[in-house]
């Protein structure tokens, strides 16, 4: 099976090459460019493609893939909002994903954002490097005994809740499918209204779909405490960026930690340091001292990369051998 691997950075190639060395039936070709209507001709001559979070696999691209013999799309991520699953099913292209590459990685990064925003370690680091040891402006709060709201308690949300319970927090959860294991450790499932009103810290761990698009907006923000901390390590479009900025100005949002951004596909995963970023909303967000943005690195641990590589290859092998696979999204 010949596979075109898109959005492939050097670290992806290293881990995939190591994993595929033990799988001679699969041949990988690596492309740093993203799969889109502009690059889809690169798939000519391949049997399958492997893609990441910002590849644009819409109906037009899928039809081209089907017309040129592609039978499988192996996503190297859990989310699949960038794939038209119904078009893929109609074109008889199987779509696989990696649902559990390392829930702990993303959960720990969410906690890192919380602690960075709270204790302002990013600002303290630069002060000390400049010989400034003043503490004014670095005041934080004890996370212990605070109320933490978690929207979405899948694998990542569960890992996050367990960590925050370890901090001694009251943890409120919202999910359409409550998890009894979390209840057993003291987490409380509640409705969104209660979660919004009671949470000091709110962390998003839900998928992006029609019901969660811009979940954080002026209406939901109006129900929250003044000075609430909001963390998003899931998908950028869960947060209405402009309305979040408005809430930063008024003090409704006291802290904002983002590892994802709605328009990230034009800037994230690239070195933009010598470019003018053509996104005024994103640029404005970076000017706030109580905002921390990272470039979609929540998943980025060696354990996660290794698991993504091996699971992606397992998915491709299952497809080639026509074996059942629980990670198939459109059976």
Secondary structure, 3 states (H helix, E strand, C coil): CEEEECCCCHHHHHHHHHHHCCCCCCEEEECCCCCCCCCHHHHCCCCEEEECCCCCECHHHHHHHHHCCCCEEEECCCCCCCECHHHHHHCCCEEECCCCCCHHHHHHHHHHHHHHHHHCHHHHHHHHHCCCCCCCCCCCCCCCCCEEEEECCCHHHHHHHHHHHHCCCEEEEECCCCCHHHHHCCCEECCHHHHHHHCCEEEECCCCCCCCCCCECHHHHHCCCCCEEEEECCCHHHECHHHHHHHHHHCCEEEEEECCCCCHHHCCCCCCCCCCCCCHHHHHHCCCCCEEECCCCCCCCHHHHHHHHHHHHHHHHHHHCCCCCCCECCC
